[in-house]
Amino acid sequence: MEHKPEGLLQLIENDKLVRIIETFTETTDITIDINDAAGLPVVQHDYFYGFCRSVRSTKKGLERCIHSNARLGFQTVEQGGSCTGKCHAGVVLMSVPILVEGQFYGSITCGQMHLNRPGGHEIDEMLEATRDLGLDHEYLKQTFQEIQVISLEKSQGAVGLIQFVVNYIVELMVRAKMQEELSREKLKAAEDARLIVELEHTLQKAELRNLQAQIKPHFLFNTLNTISSLVTLGENQQGLNTLFALSDLLRHNLDHPGELVTLREELHYIESYLVIQKNRFGTRLEVRIEVPEDLQERRIPFLSLQPLVENACIHGLEPKEGSGHIWIKGEKFSDHVEIAVIDDGVGMASLSWGDTEGKNRPGGQGIGLRNVHRRLQLQFGRQFGVQWTSTSGRTIVKLIIPSEE
């Protein structure tokens, strides 16, 4: 049998082991030690009495007692079963191994007994073995002789009782091992689940940042085209003003590197953006913003509203003859908030979210809306995003976000 010093015994609650020792001592008047695979007692207890208690009260005596128990416990492994022997002072010991599936995890050793009444020779050997402990010799002789004498038949019965205790301890160990493995599996499952959630969150954040990065060049290219058109038309001052406005917007981009801004900040950004558009449209463009103050501290992904306004300007109002209007309105409902961008332009054809690259739209119309829709879903959940209705002469595009963060 393999001698495998694992700590399964330590998985059993101390109070259960102490209760086993207490019950055994009260029942048989024989005290036991439960030792681990290294021969060391698993729990400390105070159920020894008389001679053994006196010897164990000294450091040297206790070390010798532990060594005696360990030596007999190891002998049970070699012999493959229970063993009987004597301690360093001549007291009879009996030991039974604790085996689980052929592996040695410790032993139970009992003592405080004689198989025969000790004579003068045994007493002299005991006194010689304990001479250096500094104990009273008369007291040692008296208590050594008071140790109970049990018959061979009773000692065999004691071994059977110890084996019963061993079986019970093995059952406790198996249960404890199963519980430990179950707890380890649960912890691993919980850790795996946490890692999956973290990975999904990381991937979502990466996609969110990627979509965010797409918005900025999309807007930048459109604005540079506006400046180029103004310069081509000889509107140099307007082109210069537009360039200054663009510089302010780019600075605003750098000042807000995070994913979320307040609706108030987004509206301020839109006002700066509309300065650029008014340089293009002149008096043809009129804007009205009606967002209640209590909604303006609501946080949304940066550059969520601006693409809706840009879409209204470029695809709704620019193809229209005469003046055009844009209304930005906010309204709170019980479970969500709607921020609507309304224009009275030429309208938009139906837009499919499945057309993720804008392949079905001339000039890629709708890329910005799809981008915003996806970012809102990643940030808040699939029940939120962008909704729109469009007819000839009126387009309404809404941001749907939670009513509370």
C-alpha positions as a Python dict, from the first residue, in 0.01 Angstrom:
ca = {
    (1, 'M'): (0, 0, 0),
    (2, 'E'): (119, 350, -85),
    (3, 'H'): (195, 582, 202),
    (4, 'K'): (34, 907, 87),
    (5, 'P'): (35, 1188, 346),
    (6, 'E'): (-258, 1399, 225),
    (7, 'G'): (-458, 1627, 449),
    (8, 'L'): (-807, 1485, 400),
    (9, 'L'): (-847, 1443, 775),
    (10, 'Q'): (-815, 1820, 806),
    (11, 'L'): (-1134, 1851, 601),
    (12, 'I'): (-1333, 1706, 891),
    (13, 'E'): (-1454, 1953, 1152),
    (14, 'N'): (-1246, 1941, 1472),
    (15, 'D'): (-1552, 1923, 1695),
    (16, 'K'): (-1659, 1596, 1529),
    (17, 'L'): (-1317, 1439, 1589),
    (18, 'V'): (-1306, 1560, 1949),
    (19, 'R'): (-1656, 1418, 2003),
    (20, 'I'): (-1537, 1079, 1871),
    (21, 'I'): (-1244, 1079, 2116),
    (22, 'E'): (-1466, 1189, 2405),
    (23, 'T'): (-1730, 920, 2337),
    (24, 'F'): (-1470, 645, 2295),
    (25, 'T'): (-1297, 737, 2622),
    (26, 'E'): (-1625, 755, 2818),
    (27, 'T'): (-1739, 419, 2674),
    (28, 'T'): (-1419, 213, 2710),
    (29, 'D'): (-1203, 409, 2958),
    (30, 'I'): (-939, 387, 2682),
    (31, 'T'): (-817, 709, 2523),
    (32, 'I'): (-738, 739, 2155),
    (33, 'D'): (-535, 970, 1933),
    (34, 'I'): (-630, 1034, 1570),
    (35, 'N'): (-310, 1083, 1373),
    (36, 'D'): (-249, 1201, 1017),
    (37, 'A'): (-31, 1028, 758),
    (38, 'A'): (279, 1197, 906),
    (39, 'G'): (200, 1048, 1248),
    (40, 'L'): (97, 1379, 1406),
    (41, 'P'): (-224, 1416, 1610),
    (42, 'V'): (-498, 1585, 1405),
    (43, 'V'): (-662, 1741, 1712),
    (44, 'Q'): (-543, 1827, 2060),
    (45, 'H'): (-754, 1697, 2349),
    (46, 'D'): (-736, 1651, 2724),
    (47, 'Y'): (-888, 1306, 2773),
    (48, 'F'): (-570, 1136, 2896),
    (49, 'Y'): (-556, 1088, 3272),
    (50, 'G'): (-333, 953, 3545),
    (51, 'F'): (2, 819, 3424),
    (52, 'C'): (-33, 922, 3059),
    (53, 'R'): (-146, 1273, 3146),
    (54, 'S'): (151, 1314, 3379),
    (55, 'V'): (402, 1200, 3114),
    (56, 'R'): (237, 1415, 2845),
    (57, 'S'): (257, 1719, 3072),
    (58, 'T'): (626, 1747, 2986),
    (59, 'K'): (758, 1849, 2645),
    (60, 'K'): (991, 1549, 2613),
    (61, 'G'): (723, 1309, 2733),
    (62, 'L'): (466, 1440, 2486),
    (63, 'E'): (712, 1414, 2197),
    (64, 'R'): (786, 1051, 2290),
    (65, 'C'): (416, 967, 2316),
    (66, 'I'): (350, 1116, 1971),
    (67, 'H'): (649, 932, 1828),
    (68, 'S'): (527, 600, 1980),
    (69, 'N'): (180, 645, 1827),
    (70, 'A'): (329, 741, 1490),
    (71, 'R'): (565, 442, 1485),
    (72, 'L'): (281, 197, 1551),
    (73, 'G'): (62, 374, 1295),
    (74, 'F'): (328, 332, 1027),
    (75, 'Q'): (357, -36, 1126),
    (76, 'T'): (-11, -84, 1037),
    (77, 'V'): (75, 20, 680),
    (78, 'E'): (354, -238, 661),
    (79, 'Q'): (137, -516, 804),
    (80, 'G'): (-178, -411, 621),
    (81, 'G'): (-399, -401, 930),
    (82, 'S'): (-423, -337, 1304),
    (83, 'C'): (-115, -367, 1526),
    (84, 'T'): (-42, -396, 1897),
    (85, 'G'): (271, -271, 2067),
    (86, 'K'): (401, -68, 2359),
    (87, 'C'): (481, 300, 2401),
    (88, 'H'): (820, 432, 2512),
    (89, 'A'): (714, 391, 2878),
    (90, 'G'): (576, 36, 2843),
    (91, 'V'): (200, 109, 2817),
    (92, 'V'): (15, -111, 2566),
    (93, 'L'): (-93, 58, 2240),
    (94, 'M'): (-326, -65, 1966),
    (95, 'S'): (-341, 104, 1626),
    (96, 'V'): (-574, 76, 1324),
    (97, 'P'): (-491, 237, 987),
    (98, 'I'): (-719, 487, 812),
    (99, 'L'): (-728, 372, 450),
    (100, 'V'): (-923, 519, 160),
    (101, 'E'): (-905, 323, -166),
    (102, 'G'): (-576, 168, -56),
    (103, 'Q'): (-418, 501, 37),
    (104, 'F'): (-292, 560, 392),
    (105, 'Y'): (-423, 882, 541),
    (106, 'G'): (-344, 825, 908),
    (107, 'S'): (-424, 599, 1201),
    (108, 'I'): (-613, 574, 1527),
    (109, 'T'): (-402, 462, 1823),
    (110, 'C'): (-542, 383, 2166),
    (111, 'G'): (-353, 350, 2492),
    (112, 'Q'): (-381, 373, 2874),
    (113, 'M'): (-410, -4, 2922),
    (114, 'H'): (-214, -318, 3017),
    (115, 'L'): (-274, -669, 2892),
    (116, 'N'): (-121, -800, 3219),
    (117, 'R'): (-64, -653, 3564),
    (118, 'P'): (285, -490, 3552),
    (119, 'G'): (547, -650, 3772),
    (120, 'G'): (865, -509, 3924),
    (121, 'H'): (1061, -549, 3601),
    (122, 'E'): (807, -351, 3397),
    (123, 'I'): (794, -82, 3665),
    (124, 'D'): (1174, -48, 3668),
    (125, 'E'): (1180, -17, 3287),
    (126, 'M'): (911, 252, 3304),
    (127, 'L'): (1104, 450, 3567),
    (128, 'E'): (1423, 426, 3363),
    (129, 'A'): (1240, 544, 3046),
    (130, 'T'): (1089, 844, 3227),
    (131, 'R'): (1381, 932, 3455),
    (132, 'D'): (1481, 1245, 3262),
    (133, 'L'): (1130, 1392, 3262),
    (134, 'G'): (1168, 1528, 3618),
    (135, 'L'): (844, 1370, 3743),
    (136, 'D'): (771, 1225, 4088),
    (137, 'H'): (871, 857, 4077),
    (138, 'E'): (624, 745, 4343),
    (139, 'Y'): (339, 910, 4156),
    (140, 'L'): (450, 749, 3831),
    (141, 'K'): (468, 403, 3997),
    (142, 'Q'): (124, 446, 4151),
    (143, 'T'): (-51, 569, 3836),
    (144, 'F'): (133, 317, 3615),
    (145, 'Q'): (-5, 35, 3829),
    (146, 'E'): (-354, 192, 3827),
    (147, 'I'): (-378, 170, 3448),
    (148, 'Q'): (-659, -76, 3372),
    (149, 'V'): (-576, -429, 3270),
    (150, 'I'): (-790, -569, 2989),
    (151, 'S'): (-814, -922, 2861),
    (152, 'L'): (-708, -1028, 2515),
    (153, 'E'): (-1073, -1076, 2428),
    (154, 'K'): (-1156, -722, 2539),
    (155, 'S'): (-857, -581, 2351),
    (156, 'Q'): (-980, -748, 2034),
    (157, 'G'): (-1322, -595, 2098),
    (158, 'A'): (-1154, -257, 2139),
    (159, 'V'): (-982, -304, 1803),
    (160, 'G'): (-1320, -384, 1646),
    (161, 'L'): (-1465, -70, 1801),
    (162, 'I'): (-1170, 135, 1672),
    (163, 'Q'): (-1226, -13, 1325),
    (164, 'F'): (-1588, 99, 1347),
    (165, 'V'): (-1467, 450, 1435),
    (166, 'V'): (-1220, 436, 1144),
    (167, 'N'): (-1501, 341, 904),
    (168, 'Y'): (-1704, 635, 1028),
    (169, 'I'): (-1407, 872, 986),
    (170, 'V'): (-1343, 736, 635),
    (171, 'E'): (-1705, 807, 549),
    (172, 'L'): (-1664, 1161, 679),
    (173, 'M'): (-1346, 1200, 475),
    (174, 'V'): (-1512, 1076, 156),
    (175, 'R'): (-1803, 1314, 208),
    (176, 'A'): (-1565, 1600, 282),
    (177, 'K'): (-1361, 1518, -29),
    (178, 'M'): (-1674, 1507, -244),
    (179, 'Q'): (-1788, 1838, -97),
    (180, 'E'): (-1447, 1993, -158),
    (181, 'E'): (-1447, 1872, -519),
    (182, 'L'): (-1803, 1998, -566),
    (183, 'S'): (-1709, 2335, -418),
    (184, 'R'): (-1400, 2346, -641),
    (185, 'E'): (-1614, 2266, -946),
    (186, 'K'): (-1864, 2534, -847),
    (187, 'L'): (-1584, 2785, -798),
    (188, 'K'): (-1433, 2691, -1133),
    (189, 'A'): (-1773, 2717, -1303),
    (190, 'A'): (-1830, 3055, -1140),
    (191, 'E'): (-1482, 3169, -1244),
    (192, 'D'): (-1538, 3043, -1600),
    (193, 'A'): (-1872, 3224, -1613),
    (194, 'R'): (-1708, 3542, -1483),
    (195, 'L'): (-1434, 3519, -1745),
    (196, 'I'): (-1692, 3466, -2020),
    (197, 'V'): (-1890, 3769, -1904),
    (198, 'E'): (-1570, 3975, -1887),
    (199, 'L'): (-1469, 3859, -2234),
    (200, 'E'): (-1811, 3940, -2377),
    (201, 'H'): (-1800, 4279, -2208),
    (202, 'T'): (-1450, 4342, -2344),
    (203, 'L'): (-1557, 4245, -2694),
    (204, 'Q'): (-1862, 4470, -2666),
    (205, 'K'): (-1647, 4759, -2547),
    (206, 'A'): (-1405, 4695, -2834),
    (207, 'E'): (-1688, 4698, -3084),
    (208, 'L'): (-1829, 5011, -2921),
    (209, 'R'): (-1495, 5189, -2950),
    (210, 'N'): (-1462, 5075, -3308),
    (211, 'L'): (-1805, 5215, -3396),
    (212, 'Q'): (-1721, 5534, -3209),
    (213, 'A'): (-1402, 5569, -3411),
    (214, 'Q'): (-1599, 5521, -3735),
    (215, 'I'): (-1830, 5814, -3659),
    (216, 'K'): (-1554, 6072, -3627),
    (217, 'P'): (-1392, 6034, -3972),
    (218, 'H'): (-1739, 5997, -4126),
    (219, 'F'): (-1833, 6341, -3994),
    (220, 'L'): (-1489, 6486, -4065),
    (221, 'F'): (-1497, 6392, -4433),
    (222, 'N'): (-1841, 6545, -4478),
    (223, 'T'): (-1730, 6869, -4311),
    (224, 'L'): (-1411, 6889, -4522),
    (225, 'N'): (-1627, 6845, -4831),
    (226, 'T'): (-1839, 7138, -4709),
    (227, 'I'): (-1532, 7358, -4667),
    (228, 'S'): (-1404, 7251, -5010),
    (229, 'S'): (-1738, 7341, -5168),
    (230, 'L'): (-1743, 7686, -5004),
    (231, 'V'): (-1390, 7762, -5122),
    (232, 'T'): (-1475, 7643, -5474),
    (233, 'L'): (-1775, 7877, -5476),
    (234, 'G'): (-1556, 8167, -5365),
    (235, 'E'): (-1711, 8184, -5019),
    (236, 'N'): (-1371, 8211, -4857),
    (237, 'Q'): (-1488, 8381, -4537),
    (238, 'Q'): (-1759, 8125, -4483),
    (239, 'G'): (-1506, 7853, -4555),
    (240, 'L'): (-1271, 8003, -4298),
    (241, 'N'): (-1552, 8030, -4040),
    (242, 'T'): (-1642, 7670, -4108),
    (243, 'L'): (-1281, 7568, -4061),
    (244, 'F'): (-1273, 7748, -3723),
    (245, 'A'): (-1594, 7574, -3624),
    (246, 'L'): (-1446, 7240, -3729),
    (247, 'S'): (-1139, 7314, -3518),
    (248, 'D'): (-1365, 7370, -3217),
    (249, 'L'): (-1545, 7042, -3284),
    (250, 'L'): (-1220, 6848, -3313),
    (251, 'R'): (-1102, 6999, -2987),
    (252, 'H'): (-1434, 6891, -2835),
    (253, 'N'): (-1364, 6539, -2961),
    (254, 'L'): (-1028, 6537, -2786),
    (255, 'D'): (-1181, 6672, -2465),
    (256, 'H'): (-1432, 6384, -2454),
    (257, 'P'): (-1236, 6064, -2511),
    (258, 'G'): (-1477, 5860, -2298),
    (259, 'E'): (-1776, 5667, -2423),
    (260, 'L'): (-2049, 5859, -2240),
    (261, 'V'): (-2134, 6228, -2220),
    (262, 'T'): (-2436, 6415, -2089),
    (263, 'L'): (-2713, 6503, -2330),
    (264, 'R'): (-2635, 6866, -2248),
    (265, 'E'): (-2279, 6822, -2380),
    (266, 'E'): (-2405, 6644, -2689),
    (267, 'L'): (-2650, 6928, -2759),
    (268, 'H'): (-2370, 7181, -2719),
    (269, 'Y'): (-2168, 6978, -2969),
    (270, 'I'): (-2465, 6984, -3210),
    (271, 'E'): (-2494, 7360, -3179),
    (272, 'S'): (-2130, 7389, -3286),
    (273, 'Y'): (-2196, 7146, -3569),
    (274, 'L'): (-2496, 7352, -3686),
    (275, 'V'): (-2271, 7657, -3716),
    (276, 'I'): (-2095, 7464, -3992),
    (277, 'Q'): (-2422, 7364, -4158),
    (278, 'K'): (-2563, 7715, -4147),
    (279, 'N'): (-2255, 7832, -4334),
    (280, 'R'): (-2364, 7593, -4606),
    (281, 'F'): (-2740, 7649, -4593),
    (282, 'G'): (-2745, 8018, -4497),
    (283, 'T'): (-3098, 8136, -4420),
    (284, 'R'): (-3244, 7814, -4561),
    (285, 'L'): (-3184, 7629, -4232),
    (286, 'E'): (-3382, 7688, -3913),
    (287, 'V'): (-3334, 7484, -3595),
    (288, 'R'): (-3538, 7453, -3275),
    (289, 'I'): (-3419, 7256, -2969),
    (290, 'E'): (-3678, 7155, -2708),
    (291, 'V'): (-3520, 6917, -2457),
    (292, 'P'): (-3636, 6952, -2093),
    (293, 'E'): (-3369, 7046, -1841),
    (294, 'D'): (-3429, 6732, -1633),
    (295, 'L'): (-3327, 6516, -1930),
    (296, 'Q'): (-3011, 6703, -2018),
    (297, 'E'): (-2803, 6530, -1750),
    (298, 'R'): (-2891, 6188, -1895),
    (299, 'R'): (-2573, 6023, -2025),
    (300, 'I'): (-2552, 5883, -2378),
    (301, 'P'): (-2268, 5756, -2600),
    (302, 'F'): (-2067, 6046, -2741),
    (303, 'L'): (-2172, 6143, -3096),
    (304, 'S'): (-2506, 5963, -3074),
    (305, 'L'): (-2731, 6258, -3160),
    (306, 'Q'): (-2505, 6441, -3406),
    (307, 'P'): (-2532, 6175, -3681),
    (308, 'L'): (-2913, 6210, -3670),
    (309, 'V'): (-2885, 6586, -3721),
    (310, 'E'): (-2627, 6534, -3995),
    (311, 'N'): (-2858, 6283, -4165),
    (312, 'A'): (-3144, 6536, -4153),
    (313, 'C'): (-2925, 6807, -4306),
    (314, 'I'): (-2764, 6604, -4583),
    (315, 'H'): (-3034, 6356, -4682),
    (316, 'G'): (-3345, 6548, -4582),
    (317, 'L'): (-3290, 6923, -4630),
    (318, 'E'): (-3003, 6954, -4879),
    (319, 'P'): (-3202, 6805, -5172),
    (320, 'K'): (-3503, 7019, -5083),
    (321, 'E'): (-3574, 7350, -5254),
    (322, 'G'): (-3630, 7643, -5023),
    (323, 'S'): (-3596, 7658, -4647),
    (324, 'G'): (-3593, 7365, -4413),
    (325, 'H'): (-3650, 7305, -4045),
    (326, 'I'): (-3500, 7076, -3787),
    (327, 'W'): (-3660, 7015, -3447),
    (328, 'I'): (-3479, 6836, -3165),
    (329, 'K'): (-3725, 6724, -2896),
    (330, 'G'): (-3688, 6521, -2577),
    (331, 'E'): (-3958, 6335, -2388),
    (332, 'K'): (-3948, 6103, -2087),
    (333, 'F'): (-4175, 5801, -2049),
    (334, 'S'): (-4212, 5553, -1764),
    (335, 'D'): (-3945, 5313, -1887),
    (336, 'H'): (-3750, 5503, -2153),
    (337, 'V'): (-3651, 5840, -2294),
    (338, 'E'): (-3698, 5948, -2655),
    (339, 'I'): (-3483, 6212, -2820),
    (340, 'A'): (-3630, 6289, -3163),
    (341, 'V'): (-3472, 6469, -3457),
    (342, 'I'): (-3746, 6583, -3698),
    (343, 'D'): (-3695, 6745, -4036),
    (344, 'D'): (-3933, 6859, -4311),
    (345, 'G'): (-3702, 6755, -4593),
    (346, 'V'): (-3756, 6521, -4885),
    (347, 'G'): (-3776, 6210, -4668),
    (348, 'M'): (-3579, 5885, -4662),
    (349, 'A'): (-3648, 5549, -4820),
    (350, 'S'): (-3686, 5253, -4584),
    (351, 'L'): (-3366, 5150, -4409),
    (352, 'S'): (-3280, 4791, -4312),
    (353, 'W'): (-3055, 4728, -4011),
    (354, 'G'): (-2936, 4418, -4193),
    (355, 'D'): (-2774, 4643, -4453),
    (356, 'T'): (-2483, 4703, -4218),
    (357, 'E'): (-2249, 4848, -4477),
    (358, 'G'): (-2498, 5074, -4654),
    (359, 'K'): (-2458, 4877, -4976),
    (360, 'N'): (-2820, 4939, -5071),
    (361, 'R'): (-2798, 5317, -5024),
    (362, 'P'): (-2665, 5563, -5275),
    (363, 'G'): (-2357, 5724, -5125),
    (364, 'G'): (-2377, 5497, -4819),
    (365, 'Q'): (-2683, 5678, -4677),
    (366, 'G'): (-2774, 5541, -4332),
    (367, 'I'): (-2429, 5432, -4217),
    (368, 'G'): (-2437, 5685, -3931),
    (369, 'L'): (-2782, 5569, -3815),
    (370, 'R'): (-2680, 5204, -3813),
    (371, 'N'): (-2368, 5294, -3621),
    (372, 'V'): (-2563, 5485, -3356),
    (373, 'H'): (-2824, 5208, -3334),
    (374, 'R'): (-2558, 4943, -3269),
    (375, 'R'): (-2372, 5155, -3014),
    (376, 'L'): (-2691, 5221, -2817),
    (377, 'Q'): (-2771, 4850, -2810),
    (378, 'L'): (-2422, 4763, -2694),
    (379, 'Q'): (-2439, 5030, -2423),
    (380, 'F'): (-2795, 4982, -2296),
    (381, 'G'): (-2938, 4657, -2434),
    (382, 'R'): (-3118, 4528, -2742),
    (383, 'Q'): (-3450, 4693, -2648),
    (384, 'F'): (-3294, 5036, -2710),
    (385, 'G'): (-3152, 5200, -3019),
    (386, 'V'): (-3274, 5410, -3314),
    (387, 'Q'): (-3630, 5425, -3454),
    (388, 'W'): (-3748, 5626, -3752),
    (389, 'T'): (-4049, 5702, -3967),
    (390, 'S'): (-4020, 5885, -4295),
    (391, 'T'): (-4269, 6017, -4549),
    (392, 'S'): (-4237, 6271, -4822),
    (393, 'G'): (-4193, 6600, -4642),
    (394, 'R'): (-4130, 6463, -4291),
    (395, 'T'): (-3872, 6237, -4127),
    (396, 'I'): (-3862, 6151, -3757),
    (397, 'V'): (-3557, 5970, -3618),
    (398, 'K'): (-3554, 5886, -3244),
    (399, 'L'): (-3292, 5779, -2996),
    (400, 'I'): (-3452, 5535, -2750),
    (401, 'I'): (-3253, 5513, -2425),
    (402, 'P'): (-3334, 5397, -2067),
    (403, 'S'): (-3518, 5641, -1844),
    (404, 'E'): (-3259, 5582, -1569),
    (405, 'E'): (-2888, 5489, -1583),
}
